[in-house]
Amino acid sequence: MQTALELAIKGWPNVAPNPLVGAVIVKDGKIIASGYHEKFGEAHAEVNAIKDIPAGTNPKECALYVTLEPCSHFGKTPPCADLIINTGFKKVVICNHDPNPLVAGQGIEKLRKAGIEVLTGVLEEKGKEQNRRFFTYHEKHRPFFILKWAQTADNFISRKPVPSNREENLISEKDSHIYSHSLRAAETAIMVGKNTAIQDDPLLTTRLVNGKNPLRVLIDQNLGASSSLRIYNPEADTLIFNAVKEEKKEHLTFSKIDFSGDVLKQVASKLYHMKVQSVIVEGGFVLLESFIREDMWDEAHVIVNPSKKFISGVKAPAFELPGEFLKLGADHLYVIRNKSIDLQG
């Protein structure tokens, strides 16, 4: 199962919004075939592993190990449970049950009804960790939220007022910028508030790496951010949560919400129904603090430039950084998991 999990990660991020899945086929205690889900819309892990079985091998003498419950419904591909039954396996070992209501135990039930021995829960926690976005989306009915910001050594995220020359407000270095764009390419959407859109005029694209642009999400109650800002350009789709209008126009979608109510819950719910599985929240301070206050975040990626100080400005969110960090050139990257949020099931 550990080998299957290691195979599964090779599909990141090309399988999104599907989960990462790996499969190995074992005979006489040895792996004889393997496969993983490589790209959304293409063959699932079980299909690729079965294709890899050496000629002349009797599947009845083999066990299939797979990191997620085989699907039992027709989607982009036929049901894997049917393929497993028809191939002739007598034993299937599964890491995680599938939380997707389209599967949710039905794949396992179908296998058992066909007389196949099914074992579940092998390396279960590792599997849930690997597919934490997928499990959060289906179990909490909201996207997996990643807070991200850069701060100076003296804990500021911006000068105040913001300098007209935006270069003076940069904190992180080139390696961190490349990392940030890689993160964007791996997640479904990226979110900022109106003030950040106006003051920083960000593109929010993946121009420094090869990869898809995320959906750009802007929270702008009264549509005060000018449509001439770069977040409105056609390089990527943009979703604007506002209190004024509901409209779809080319690459722009305006979605109306009630700003007198719980804004973040409304945003999370709408994104969930749009099948947005993960969101990078890039701030600024007010938006980041809102997610922290509501405890609606799953990870925080904090980049610290240990040699830069602003002395004064906009303070970074009050986070206790762990002792360990990754080096991004001269910068330090801290990845913090929200320990107060436990996945169900």
ZIJO-V265663 format. One record per pair of residues at least 24 apart in sequence whose ideal C-beta (glycine too) atoms are under 10 Angstrom apart, sorted by the first residue. I is the first residue (numbers start at 1). J is the second residue. D is the distance in whole Angstrom. If there is no record, write none. Layout:
# ZIJO-V265663
I,J,D  I,J,D
This chain:
# ZIJO-V265663
1,65,5  1,66,9  1,67,7  1,93,7  1,94,9  1,95,6  1,122,5  1,123,5  1,124,10  1,126,8  1,127,8  2,65,10  2,67,10  2,95,10  2,122,9  2,123,6  2,126,8  3,31,6  3,34,7  3,65,8  4,31,9  4,34,8  4,35,9  4,36,8  4,45,8  4,49,9  4,64,10  4,65,5  4,66,6  4,67,5  4,68,10  4,93,9  4,94,10  4,95,7  4,122,9  4,123,9  4,127,9  5,36,10  5,65,10  5,67,6  5,95,7  5,123,7  5,126,6  5,127,7  5,129,9  5,130,6  5,131,10  6,34,10  6,36,9  6,67,10  6,130,10  7,34,6  7,35,7  7,36,4  7,37,9  7,45,7  7,48,9  7,49,9  7,67,8  8,36,5  8,37,7  8,45,7  8,66,9  8,67,5  8,68,8  8,95,9  8,127,8  8,130,6  8,131,8  9,36,8  9,67,10  9,130,7  10,36,5  10,37,9  10,38,7  11,36,5  11,37,5  11,38,6  11,39,7  11,40,9  11,42,10  11,45,8  12,130,9  12,133,10  12,186,7  13,40,10  13,133,10  13,182,10  13,183,10  13,185,7  13,186,4  13,187,8  13,188,9  13,211,8  13,212,8  13,278,9  14,38,7  14,39,5  14,40,7  14,41,10  14,42,9  14,186,10  14,211,10  14,212,9  15,39,6  15,40,5  15,41,9  15,42,9  15,44,9  15,45,10  15,134,10  16,40,7  16,133,8  16,134,9  16,186,8  16,187,8  16,188,7  16,212,9  16,277,6  16,278,8  17,133,8  17,134,8  17,137,8  17,188,7  17,275,6  17,276,8  17,277,5  17,278,9  18,42,10  18,44,8  18,68,10  18,71,10  18,75,9  18,76,8  18,100,10  18,131,10  18,134,8  18,277,9  19,45,10  19,67,8  19,68,6  19,96,9  19,98,8  19,99,9  19,100,8  19,127,9  19,130,9  19,131,5  19,133,8  19,134,4  19,135,8  19,137,10  19,138,9  19,277,10  20,45,9  20,67,7  20,68,8  20,127,9  20,130,6  20,131,6  20,133,9  20,134,8  21,45,4  21,46,8  21,48,10  21,66,7  21,67,5  21,68,5  21,69,10  21,70,9  21,71,9  21,80,9  21,95,9  21,96,9  21,98,10  21,127,9  21,130,10  21,131,8  21,134,10  22,46,10  22,48,9  22,49,8  22,65,9  22,66,7  22,67,5  22,68,9  22,95,9  22,127,10  22,130,9  23,47,9  23,48,7  23,49,4  23,50,8  23,52,9  23,64,6  23,65,7  23,66,4  23,67,7  23,68,9  23,70,9  23,80,9  23,84,10  23,92,10  24,49,6  24,52,9  24,62,10  24,63,9  24,64,8  24,65,5  24,66,8  24,67,10  24,93,10  25,49,5  25,50,7  25,52,7  25,53,6  25,54,10  25,57,8  25,59,8  25,62,5  25,63,7  25,64,6  25,65,8  25,66,10  25,87,10  25,89,8  26,62,6  26,63,5  26,64,8  26,65,6  26,91,9  26,93,9  27,53,9  27,54,9  27,57,7  27,58,9  27,59,9  27,61,6  27,62,5  27,63,8  28,61,8  28,62,9  29,63,10  31,65,9  32,57,7  32,62,7  33,57,8  33,59,10  33,62,8  33,64,9  34,65,9  35,66,10  36,67,9  37,67,9  37,68,9  37,77,10  40,76,7  41,75,9  41,76,5  41,77,8  42,76,8  42,77,8  43,76,10  43,77,6  43,78,10  43,80,9  44,68,9  44,70,8  44,71,7  44,75,9  44,76,9  44,77,6  44,78,9  44,79,10  44,80,5  44,83,9  45,70,9  45,80,8  46,70,6  46,71,9  46,77,10  46,79,10  46,80,4  46,81,9  46,83,6  46,84,6  46,87,9  46,89,10  46,92,9  47,77,7  47,78,9  47,80,7  47,83,6  47,84,10  50,80,9  50,83,7  50,84,8  50,86,10  50,87,6  50,89,9  53,87,8  58,88,7  59,84,9  59,86,10  59,87,5  59,88,4  59,89,5  59,90,8  60,87,9  60,88,5  60,89,7  60,90,6  60,91,10  61,88,9  61,89,10  61,90,8  61,91,10  62,87,9  62,88,9  62,89,6  62,90,8  62,91,8  63,89,7  63,90,8  63,91,4  63,92,7  63,93,6  63,117,9  63,119,9  64,89,5  64,90,10  64,91,7  64,92,5  64,93,7  64,94,9  64,111,10  64,116,9  64,118,10  65,91,9  65,92,8  65,93,5  65,94,8  65,95,8  65,119,9  65,122,8  65,123,10  66,92,7  66,93,7  66,94,6  66,95,7  66,96,9  66,107,10  66,122,10  67,93,10  67,94,8  67,95,4  67,96,7  67,122,9  67,123,8  67,126,9  67,127,5  67,130,7  67,131,8  68,94,7  68,95,7  68,96,5  68,97,8  68,98,6  68,99,10  68,100,9  68,103,9  68,107,9  68,127,7  68,130,10  68,131,7  68,134,9  69,94,6  69,95,9  69,96,7  69,97,5  69,98,4  69,99,9  69,100,9  69,103,6  69,104,8  69,105,7  69,106,9  69,107,5  69,108,6  69,109,10  69,111,9  69,118,9  69,120,8  70,94,8  70,98,8  70,103,8  70,106,10  70,107,4  70,108,8  70,110,8  70,111,7  70,118,10  71,98,7  71,100,8  71,102,8  71,103,5  71,106,9  71,107,6  71,110,10  72,98,9  72,102,8  72,103,6  72,104,9  72,105,9  72,106,4  72,107,4  72,108,9  72,109,8  72,110,5  72,111,9  73,100,9  73,102,5  73,103,7  73,106,8  73,107,9  74,102,10  75,100,10  75,102,7  75,103,10  79,103,9  79,106,9  79,107,8  79,110,8  80,107,7  80,111,10  81,106,8  81,107,5  81,108,8  81,109,9  81,110,5  81,111,6  81,113,10  81,114,8  81,116,9  82,107,10  82,110,8  82,111,10  82,114,9  84,110,9  84,111,6  84,114,8  84,116,7  84,118,10  85,110,7  85,111,7  85,113,9  85,114,4  85,115,9  85,116,7  86,114,9  88,116,10  89,114,9  89,116,6  89,117,9  90,114,10  90,115,8  90,116,6  90,117,6  91,116,7  91,117,5  91,118,8  91,119,8  92,116,6  92,117,7  92,118,5  92,119,8  92,120,9  93,117,9  93,118,8  93,119,5  93,120,8  93,121,10  93,122,6  93,123,10  94,118,7  94,119,7  94,120,5  94,121,8  94,122,7  94,124,9  94,127,9  95,120,8  95,121,8  95,122,6  95,123,5  95,124,6  95,125,10  95,126,7  95,127,4  95,128,9  95,130,9  95,131,9  96,120,8  96,121,8  96,122,9  96,123,9  96,124,6  96,125,9  96,126,9  96,127,4  96,128,6  96,130,9  96,131,7  96,134,9  96,135,8  96,345,9  97,121,8  97,124,9  97,127,10  97,128,10  97,345,7  98,131,10  98,134,9  98,135,10  98,138,8  99,128,9  99,131,9  99,134,7  99,135,6  99,136,9  99,137,8  99,138,4  99,139,5  99,140,10  99,343,9  99,344,9  99,345,6  100,134,8  100,135,10  100,137,9  100,138,6  101,138,8  102,138,10  103,138,10  104,138,9  104,345,10  124,345,10  125,343,10  128,343,6  128,345,8  129,337,10  129,343,9  131,343,10  132,278,9  132,298,7  132,299,9  132,337,9  132,343,7  133,186,10  133,187,8  133,188,8  133,277,5  133,278,5  133,279,10  133,298,8  133,299,10  134,277,7  134,278,9  135,343,5  135,344,8  135,345,8  136,277,8  136,278,8  136,298,6  136,341,8  136,343,7  136,344,10  137,188,10  137,271,10  137,272,7  137,275,8  137,276,9  137,277,5  137,278,8  138,272,10  138,277,9  138,343,10  138,344,10  138,345,9  139,343,6  139,344,5  139,345,6  140,268,9  140,272,9  140,296,9  140,298,9  140,341,8  140,343,8  140,344,8  141,268,8  141,269,7  141,272,5  141,273,9  142,264,9  142,265,8  142,267,9  142,268,4  142,269,7  142,270,10  142,271,7  142,272,5  142,276,9  142,277,10  142,279,9  142,296,7  142,298,10  143,187,9  143,188,7  143,189,7  143,191,10  143,217,10  143,267,9  143,268,7  143,271,5  143,272,7  143,274,9  143,275,9  143,276,5  143,277,6  143,278,5  143,279,5  143,281,10  143,296,10  143,298,9  144,187,8  144,188,9  144,276,10  144,277,7  144,278,4  144,279,7  144,280,10  144,297,9  144,298,5  144,299,8  145,189,10  145,191,9  145,264,9  145,268,8  145,271,10  145,278,8  145,279,5  145,280,8  145,281,6  145,291,6  145,294,10  145,296,6  145,297,5  145,298,5  145,299,8  145,300,9  145,338,9  145,341,10  146,183,8  146,186,10  146,187,7  146,190,9  146,191,10  146,278,7  146,279,7  146,280,5  146,281,7  146,282,9  146,291,10  146,297,8  146,298,7  146,299,5  146,300,7  146,301,6  146,335,9  147,191,10  147,279,10  147,280,8  147,281,5  147,282,8  147,283,8  147,287,9  147,288,6  147,289,10  147,291,6  147,292,7  147,296,10  147,297,5  147,298,9  147,299,7  147,300,4  147,301,7  147,302,8  147,317,8  147,319,9  147,336,9  147,338,9  148,179,10  148,180,7  148,183,7  148,184,9  148,187,10  148,190,9  148,280,5  148,281,7  148,282,5  148,283,8  148,288,9  148,299,9  148,300,7  148,301,4  148,302,8  148,303,8  149,281,9  149,282,7  149,283,5  149,284,8  149,285,8  149,288,6  149,300,8  149,301,8  149,302,6  149,303,7  149,304,10  149,316,6  149,317,7  149,319,9  150,176,7  150,177,9  150,180,8  150,282,10  150,283,10  150,301,10  150,302,8  150,303,4  150,304,7  150,305,7  150,308,10  150,316,9  150,331,8  150,333,10  151,302,7  151,303,7  151,304,6  151,305,8  151,308,9  151,310,9  151,314,10  151,315,9  151,316,4  151,317,9  151,319,9  151,321,9  151,334,10  152,304,8  152,305,6  152,306,9  152,307,9  152,308,5  152,309,5  152,310,5  152,311,9  152,313,8  152,316,8  153,304,7  153,305,7  153,306,5  153,307,7  153,308,6  153,309,5  153,310,9  153,332,10  154,308,9  154,309,4  154,310,6  154,311,7  154,312,9  154,313,9  154,315,9  154,316,9  155,304,9  155,309,9  155,310,9  155,313,10  155,315,6  155,316,5  155,317,9  155,318,9  155,319,9  155,321,10  156,308,9  156,309,8  156,310,4  156,311,8  156,312,7  156,313,4  156,314,6  156,315,6  156,316,6  157,283,7  157,284,7  157,285,6  157,288,8  157,302,10  157,310,9  157,313,8  157,314,5  157,315,7  157,316,5  157,317,8  158,195,10  158,196,9  158,199,8  158,200,9  158,283,9  158,284,7  158,285,8  158,310,8  158,313,5  158,314,4  158,315,9  158,316,9  159,310,6  159,311,9  159,312,8  159,313,5  159,314,8  160,199,10  160,310,9  160,312,7  160,313,5  160,314,5  160,315,10  161,199,9  161,313,9  161,314,10  162,195,9  162,196,10  162,198,9  162,199,5  162,200,8  162,284,10  162,313,9  162,314,9  163,199,10  166,199,9  166,200,7  166,201,8  166,202,10  168,310,10  169,199,9  169,200,8  169,310,9  169,313,9  169,314,10  170,305,9  170,308,9  171,303,8  171,304,9  171,305,5  171,308,6  171,310,8  171,316,10  171,331,9  172,303,5  172,304,9  172,305,6  172,308,9  172,328,8  172,329,9  172,330,9  172,331,5  172,332,10  172,333,9  173,303,9  173,305,7  173,307,9  173,308,9  173,328,7  173,329,5  173,330,6  173,331,5  174,208,9  174,328,9  174,329,7  174,330,10  174,331,9  175,303,10  175,327,8  175,328,4  175,329,3  175,330,8  175,331,7  175,333,9  176,303,5  176,304,10  176,305,8  176,328,5  176,329,7  176,330,9  176,331,5  176,332,9  176,333,7  177,207,10  177,208,6  177,209,10  177,303,10  177,328,9  177,329,10  177,331,10  178,208,5  178,209,6  178,328,8  178,329,9  179,208,9  179,209,9  179,301,9  179,303,8  179,326,9  179,328,5  179,329,9  179,331,9  179,333,7  180,206,9  180,208,8  180,209,9  180,280,9  180,282,8  180,301,8  180,303,8  180,328,9  180,333,10  181,205,8  181,206,5  181,207,7  181,208,4  181,209,5  181,210,10  181,211,8  181,213,10  182,206,8  182,208,8  182,209,5  182,210,9  182,211,7  183,209,9  183,211,10  183,214,9  183,280,6  183,282,10  183,301,7  184,208,9  184,209,8  184,211,7  184,212,9  184,213,7  184,214,5  184,216,10  184,236,10  184,280,6  184,282,9  185,209,6  185,210,8  185,211,3  185,212,6  185,213,8  185,214,8  186,211,7  186,212,9  186,214,9  186,278,8  186,280,9  187,212,10  187,214,6  187,215,9  187,276,9  187,277,8  187,278,4  187,279,7  187,280,5  188,212,10  188,214,6  188,215,6  188,217,10  188,271,9  188,274,9  188,275,8  188,276,5  188,277,5  188,278,5  188,279,7  188,280,9  189,214,5  189,215,4  189,216,7  189,217,5  189,236,10  189,237,9  189,239,8  189,271,7  189,274,9  189,276,5  189,277,9  189,278,7  189,279,5  189,280,7  189,281,10  190,214,5  190,215,7  190,216,6  190,217,7  190,218,10  190,231,10  190,236,9  190,278,10  190,279,7  190,280,4  190,281,8  190,282,6  191,215,9  191,216,8  191,217,4  191,218,8  191,219,7  191,239,9  191,241,9  191,267,8  191,271,9  191,276,10  191,279,5  191,280,7  191,281,5  191,282,7  191,283,9  191,287,7  191,291,9  192,216,8  192,217,8  192,218,6  192,219,8  192,220,9  192,225,10  192,231,7  192,280,10  192,281,8  192,282,5  192,283,7  192,284,7  192,287,7  193,217,10  193,218,8  193,219,5  193,220,8  193,221,10  193,225,9  193,241,10  193,281,9  193,282,9  193,283,7  193,284,6  193,285,9  193,286,6  193,287,4  193,288,9  193,290,9  194,218,7  194,219,7  194,220,4  194,221,7  194,222,8  194,223,9  194,224,6  194,225,5  194,229,10  194,240,10  194,242,9  194,284,10  194,286,9  194,287,9  195,219,10  195,220,9  195,224,9  195,225,9  195,283,9  195,284,6  195,285,9  195,286,7  195,287,8  196,225,9  196,231,9  196,282,7  196,283,6  196,284,4  196,285,9  196,286,9  196,287,7  196,288,10  197,224,9  197,225,5  197,226,9  197,229,6  197,230,9  197,231,5  197,232,9  197,240,10  197,284,10  198,224,8  198,225,5  198,226,8  198,229,7  198,231,10  199,284,8  200,229,10  200,230,10  200,231,10  200,282,9  200,283,9  200,284,8  201,225,9  201,226,9  201,228,9  201,229,5  201,230,5  201,231,8  202,229,9  202,230,7  202,231,7  202,282,8  203,229,10  203,230,5  203,231,7  203,233,7  203,235,7  203,236,8  204,230,8  204,231,6  204,235,9  204,236,7  204,238,9  204,280,9  204,282,7  205,230,9  205,231,10  205,233,9  205,235,5  205,236,6  206,235,10  206,236,9  207,235,8  212,236,9  213,237,8  214,276,9  214,278,9  214,279,8  214,280,7  215,239,6  215,251,10  215,253,9  215,271,9  215,274,8  215,276,7  215,279,9  216,240,9  216,251,9  216,252,10  217,241,7  217,253,10  217,255,9  217,267,8  217,270,10  217,271,8  217,276,8  217,279,7  217,280,9  217,281,9  217,282,10  218,242,8  218,252,10  218,254,10  219,257,9  219,259,9  219,263,7  219,264,9  219,267,7  219,281,10  219,286,10  219,287,7  219,290,9  220,244,9  220,254,9  221,257,9  221,259,5  221,263,9  222,259,9  223,254,8  227,252,9  239,267,10  239,270,9  239,271,8  239,274,8  239,276,9  241,266,8  241,267,6  241,270,7  241,271,9  262,294,8  262,296,10  263,287,10  263,290,8  263,294,9  264,290,6  264,291,7  264,293,9  264,294,5  264,296,6  264,297,10  265,294,8  265,296,8  267,296,9  268,294,9  268,296,7  283,314,9  283,316,10  283,317,9  284,314,7  285,314,5  285,315,7  285,316,8  285,317,7  286,314,10  288,316,9  288,317,5  288,319,10  289,315,10  289,317,6  289,318,9  291,317,9  292,317,6  292,318,8  292,319,8  292,338,9  293,317,10  295,338,7  295,340,6  295,341,7  296,338,9  296,341,9  297,336,9  297,337,10  297,338,6  297,340,10  297,341,8  298,336,10  298,337,7  298,338,5  298,341,6  298,343,10  299,335,6  299,336,7  299,337,6  299,338,7  299,341,10  300,334,8  300,335,7  300,336,4  300,337,8  300,338,8  301,326,10  301,333,7  301,334,8  301,335,6  301,336,8  302,332,9  302,333,7  302,334,4  302,335,8  302,336,7  303,328,7  303,331,5  303,332,7  303,333,6  303,334,8  304,328,10  304,331,7  304,332,5  304,333,8  304,334,7  305,329,10  305,330,7  305,331,5  305,332,8  306,330,7  306,331,8  306,332,6  307,331,9
